[in-house]
């Protein structure tokens, strides 16, 4: 009887190895499927832009060397027959050494020089005048920092992205109702429609555009956190479809992989920056006017985070 035991052990080990091999093969195949679909989606949203920057870097950005970079996020309401305006303009700087991100919302009524158009008007007009290129150049000149990348998002389709990641969690500090949705004070779990309404409200907030910007940043951070969570892998197909339909960016798939590899931890330390100014009516139009000293203060903070000083 004793002589048969090793054979049984070997047979048990063989079965175990076969089962393990099947599982590994399945995981590898699933991983390849994810990789293939990620690559396909990245190529679908990739939209390179050829422009002459207003602010140049001392040398070309190298993500492999973990150099800090910047992104301009444009939330655009595009309607049929109308190019639309970028009602949401957020600059994000990412520094992997300090493992931190800084997020600056630029009020859409901010009075600036529209670079390439020869006018001084509201900053959200830059997109209507000259699309992504004019928006990037205008923001570069306003903040005096290089804008390395852009991400343009269709705000109407943003709710699809929120739903694809399974909703977002926010901490609301103001009781209000918007588009038939009631938002109580406290921690809220929002689906796509609710998140879009939550991030759009400004008329019933004494903080005006700043309150709206804060809510937008909360929703964006919620999407980033959910998208980076391992559970999102099981919903990746829905996420990729939503992104493919509603997002454009000049970040290539290889650059996305480098960012995921070298910069992912920065999302855990996000500082939100506010640029101070005041309202003024000029030539019959209302503007948000930022004093030069405030603009320089914000410029210096962003330059320091980008290690440009």
N, C-alpha and C positions, 0 to 999 in steps of 0.2 A: 504493500500500500504506500509506503514511504517513497518508493521510487517514482510514483505517479504524481506526487505533489508538485515537483518542479515543473512538470509538463503543464499542470493546471495553472500554475503561476504564470508560466510563459504565455499560455493561451489567454489568461485574463489581461496580461500586460499588452498582448497583441491587440485584443479588442479595444482596450483603453486607447492605444496609440491610433487605431483606425478612427475611433470616434473623435479623438482630438484632431486628427488630420482633416476630417470632414468639417469640423467646426472652424478650424483655421482657414481652410479653403473657402468656406462660406464668408468668413469675416474679410478675407483678402478680396474676394469677389465683390462684396458689399463696399469695401474701401475703394476698390477700383471704380465702382459705379459712382460713388460720391465724388471721387477725383475727376472722373470724366464729366459728370454733370456740373461740377464746380467750374471746370475749365470752359465748358460750353456757355454757362451763364456769364462768366467773367468776360468772355469774348463778346457776348451779346450786349453787355452794358458798356464795354470799352469804347470810348469815343475820344481819340487823341485830339489835341488842340495845338495848332501852330500859331504862336504869338511871340511878339517881342516884349519881354517883361519890363515893367516900370522899375523894378528893384531887382538887381542881380545878386546872386550869391557869390562869395569869394571864389568858390569852386563848385563843380557839379555835385549835386546831392548823391550820396552813396548809402543806400539803406543797409547794405551788407556790413558797413562800418558803424551801424547804429547811430547815425547822425540824426538830430532832431529835424522834423519836417512840419509843414503846415498844410491845412486843407480848408478850402472854402466850401461850405455847404449852402446850396441854394434851394429853397423851397419855392417852387413856381406853380402858380395857378394858371394853367394853360387851357384856354377855351378855343373852340373851333373858330377859325378866322381871326384869332387874336393871339399874338405871341406871348402875351401875359407879362406880368412883372414878378420880380423876386421878392415876395412879401416876407420871406425869411432869409436872412443872411447871417450865417454863423461861421466864425473863424475858429478852427481848432488847431492848436499846436501840440505836438507830441514829443516828449523827451524820454527816451528809454533809460538814460543814465539815472535820472531822478525818479523814473517810473511814474511819470505824471503827465496829465493833460490839462491844458487851459482852454476854456471855451468862452469866446466873446461873441455876444449877440450885438449886431449893429442895427439900431432902430431904422426901420425902412424909410422914415422921413428925414434922416440925417442929411444936412445940406453939405454937398461936396462938389468938387470938380469931376465931371464925367469925362474921364480920359478917352480921347479919341473922338469926342463929340463937340468939344469946345464950348461946353455949357456948365453952369453951376446950378444944380437942381437936386432933387431927392435921390438918394443913392439907389433906391430900388428901380429908378428909371433906367439905370445902366443896362440892365438885362433887356428891357424893351427896345433900347436904342441899338445895342450891339451884341446881344446874347452873352454867352459865357465869357468870351474873350474880353469884352468891355467891362464886365463885372469884375473879373479877376484883376485887370489893370487898374480899375478905379479903386478897388479895395487895397491893392498894393501901394498905390500912391497915398491913400488916406492913412494907412497904418505904417508905411515905410518899412515893410518887411516883404520878403519874397513869399508868394503864394505858390506852393509846389504842385498842389493837386486841387481838383474840384470834384464835388459830388452834387449833381443836380437831381432833385427829387420832385416828382409830380405829387403835389400835396393831396389831390383828390384820390390818388392811388395809395397814399401813405397808409390808409386804414388797412389795405390788403397786407402790407408788410407787418403791421402790428398783429393782425389776426394770424399771419403765418407763423410768428414766433410764439403764439399762444397768449397774446395780450401782454400788457405792461402793468407794473405796480408803481404808483406815484404817491407822494405825500402832499396832500392839498391843504393850503392854509387859508382858503377863502370859500365860504358857502355861496354857491351860485348855480344858476340854471342856464343852459345854452343848448339851442336846437332840440328842446324837449327833454334833455338829459339833466338830471339834478346831481350836482357834485357836492357832497358834504365834506366838512373839514375832517382830515385824518387820512389814513392810508387807504388808497382806492385801487382796486383791480379793474383795469379798463380794457374793453375790446377795441377793435379798430375804429368803429364809428364814434364811440365815446372818447377815444384818445384824440381824434381829429377835432371834435367839438371842444374838448378840454383845452387843446393847444391853440385854438383860434380865438377864444373869448378875450376881449379887452375893454369893451364899453362899460361893463359893470365892475370894473376893477379900478380903484383910485390910482393905482400905479400905471394905468394905461398900457402902453406898449411894453414896459418893463415887466409887468405882471405876465403878459402874454409870452414874452421871451423866456421867462423863468419856466413856465409850463411847457413850452416847446423843448427846452433843454432837458426837463425831467423825462419827457416822453422819449426823446432821442437816446438819453442815457439808459432808459428802460429797455429800448430795443437793442442797444449795444450789449447790455448785460445778459439779456435773454439769448441773443444770437451767439454769444461766446460760451453759453452754458452747454455742457455735453448733451443735455436732453434735447437740444435743438437739432441734433443729428437725425433724430427720428422724424423730424418735420422738415428736413433740409430741402426736399423736393418742392414743397409749398413755398418755402422761403425763397428759393432760387427763382421760381416762377414769378413771384411777387416782385422781386428785385429786377428781373429781366424786363418786366412790363413798365416799371415806374422809375428806374434809375439810369443815369448816365454818368460816366466818370472817365478821367484820363489815367486812372490807376490800372496798370496792366495786371494780368494774372500772376506773373512772376513777382511783381512788386507787392501784390496782395499776400503772396506766400512769405515774402521777406518781412512784411509788416506783422503778419501773424506769428512768425518765428521770433522776431527780435523786439517787438513792441507791445505784445499782448498784455503784459502786466501793467502797463501805463493806465489802462482803463479803470483800475481800482482807486486811483488818486486823481479825481477830477475837480479842478477849481473853476468856478464860474466867475467871469469878470464882467463888470458893468461899466460902461463908458458914460460919464456924467455930462449933462448939457441942459439946455432950457429951450422952451418953445418960443418961437418968434414968427410974426407974420411979415413976410417980405414980398412986395409987389402983389399983394392980395392972396398969397399962398402961405400955408402954415408949414414951418420947418422945425426940425430938431437941430439946434445949433450947438456944436461942441467947441468949447474954448480951446485955443492953441495949447495952453499949458496942460489941460486934461488930455488932449490928444497925444502930446509928447510923453506924458506919464504912462499911458497905455502902450504906446509904441515901445518905450524902454522896457516895460515888463515883458512884452512879447519877444523882444530881441534877446533879452536875458534868457528866457526859456528856450529860445532857438539857438542859444550860444553864439549869437552874432555880435556881442559886445566885447 
